[in-house]
């Protein structure tokens, strides 16, 4: 089909798809594709699947497409994978690798010691703008199994290289400058309206994004994530000041309100 056969919206969609493919390092010259860690292999005649293998595989599916597989507990269109990128394996994107052994730990925001299950519940209540997963739910058991599988080679007490986000100097973001950075570096994937194209490209503001109780609702944290991981087709090209500026701009935009009923998470 030639260009004349496409509607205006189809052309926009194709443009976003092209941007998405580039952001995923597919077909981009000079880039090497990043491949997430594989989950345990599916069953074969020589290696039958175990119940635990199936649970780990299910956990990865929930992690990668949370609204699809845990929709009753999600209030937006974000997946765990949107912040913990490459299925929770990317360095300096809050990776899940070697995480399970750190729990239980004291959580300053919650004001008490939390378990890994509590931390997952926090993400659902805040980043997913939803409600906590019940600890005895199939989805919770699957996510814990996946995170524990990613942590299988970890040594308790030894931090994983790439834990959390990169450290940045203390800067103050300027949302006016940030609007310019967003338009030139971010809008191609996340849209001028911040809505993205879920589930492929996440919303960064609006009803389908994280709520105002999420960890990303902090310009300093977002800047530390952005500078190492964004833009996806050319990460590391923003200056620290640009990362703070664009984060400050995004934080002037509307998003869901955190449900205070879950403030203990």
C-alpha positions, -999 to +999 in steps of 0.1 A: +000+000+000+012+035-007+010+065+016-023+077+001-041+046+014-034+054+051-056+077+072-040+105+092-043+085+125-027+054+108+002+076+097+007+089+132+005+053+146+031+042+121+054+070+131+050+061+168+056+025+160+088+034+142+099+055+172+090+026+194+111+001+174+140+025+175+135+029+213+137-008+217+169-008+197+153-028+168+169-018+135+188+011+149+222+015+133+251+017+158+230+002+186+231-032+202+198-047+213+195-053+251+180-087+258+163-093+292+172-123+312+153-154+300+129-171+324+133-209+329+128-228+297+094-241+288+087-278+292+103-303+268+103-340+265+136-342+283+129-314+309+093-314+321+081-281+336+077-279+374+050-260+392+077-235+403+090-230+367+054-222+356+050-198+385+082-179+375+071-177+339+037-163+350+055-138+372+074-125+343+042-121+323+026-102+351+058-080+354+059-072+317+021-067+311+007-059+346-027-044+335-033-075+313-025-101+339-034-083+372-059-058+360-082-061+391-054-044+411-042-018+386-057+017+383-037+029+353-020+014+322+015+010+335+034-023+339+062-030+364+084-032+333+078+005+325+100+016+354+120-015+361+129-019+325+141-049+306+119-071+328+136-058+359+171-066+347+185-033+335+212-017+357+203+017+372+167+012+365+158-002+399+166-038+389+151-068+406+183-088+404+196-099+439+167-080+455+149-107+473+177-112+499+174-076+510+141-082+527+128-077+553+140-041+555+130-009+572+109+014+549+112+051+559+081+062+541+060+034+556+076+039+590+081+001+597+099-030+585+084-044+553+086-077+534+091-082+497+054-088+494+047-054+511+071-038+487+051-052+458+019-041+474+034-006+476+041-005+439+005-016+431-009+011+454+014+039+442+031+034+408+001+013+395-024+038+410-044+007+421-047-014+453-024-038+471-022-074+459-034-099+485-004-118+498-021-151+491-031-142+456-018-161+426-003-129+411+016-121+443+030-156+445+040-155+408+058-120+411+077-132+442+087-163+424+100-143+395+119-118+417+134-147+437+144-164+405+162-132+394+179-132+428+189-169+426+227-161+422+228-133+447+248-132+479+229-118+509+245-086+520+264-080+488+247-052+467+241-058+430+261-035+407+236-012+393+212-012+422+188+017+422+195+048+401+226+067+393+237+095+416+233+130+404+244+164+418+218+184+437+202+205+410+170+225+407+148+217+376+133+245+355+099+233+340+100+260+314+133+247+300+120+212+307+091+217+283+115+223+255+135+192+264+104+172+265+092+184+231+125+175+215+135+144+233+104+127+248+072+136+229+081+114+200+074+084+221+053+096+251+032+121+231+027+158+234-001+150+258+021+126+279-003+097+273+021+075+255+008+045+236+001+018+262+011-009+266+041-003+244+050+033+254+040+043+289+021+074+299+041+099+319+012+120+331-026+118+330-050+091+341-029+062+328+003+072+346+016+067+381-001+086+410+012+114+431+023+090+458+047+070+436+084+071+439+086+086+404+066+115+417+098+130+428+118+151+403+152+140+418+144+103+415+129+108+380+160+127+369+182+099+381+162+074+361+159+096+330+196+105+326+207+068+324+178+053+306+162+080+284+156+087+256+155+050+249+170+053+215+199+074+227+203+071+265+229+091+283+227+121+260+209+145+283+229+166+308+221+163+345+205+198+343+183+187+313+172+156+332+162+177+362+144+202+339+124+177+320+115+159+353+104+192+368+082+198+337+066+164+339+058+170+376+038+201+367+013+179+348-018+162+362-019+126+374-040+103+396-042+111+433-028+086+458-053+067+479-044+076+515-061+044+526-028+027+515-004+051+533+011+023+553+026+010+520 
